[in-house]
């Protein structure tokens, strides 16, 4: 896996952006950043689709941080109650999907008049995964 250092570093970009944006050090309109980050995440998926390892390992590697973050989110926000949550874990899980929060909130509004934050976050995670998978499939065809 040492040959894929750049690709592995790329999967940390959502976490880095989420951390910086949550500290109000960056402000870009959510739609603009969703568009920019959507194209970036599609490109990252394409890069993983072209890796010279099995497609299963490649998609697993490309979504490893996503999966870890999503599982932590489910554990912290769905399984545990408010008093049992760990601030470090909850922050990590929220930082990672933050670039896709705009799409998650818009999808919630299609199905409901009420915005539930957990639903928005789950849909944001799904949008993030689908964007990566589309890029991955494009990368597989080109690679």
ZIURJO-V854699 format. One line per field, one symbol per residue. phi: phi as a letter, one per 30 degrees, with the letter a starting at -180 (. if undefined). psi: psi as a letter, one per 40 degrees, with the letter a starting at -180 (. if undefined). A space follows every 50 residues. Layout:
BEGIN
phi: ???
psi: ???
END
This chain:
BEGIN
phi: .ddcdddddddceedddedddddidbbbeedddedddddeddddeddddc ddbeddddddddcddeddddddeeddccdddedcdcdddddeddddcedc ddddddddddcadccceddeddddeddddddddddeddddddd
psi: edefddddddeeddddddddddefehhhhdddddddddddddddddddde ifiiddddddddeddddddddddddddddiiddeihddddddddddedee ddddddddddeiehhhdddddddddddddddddddddddddd.
END
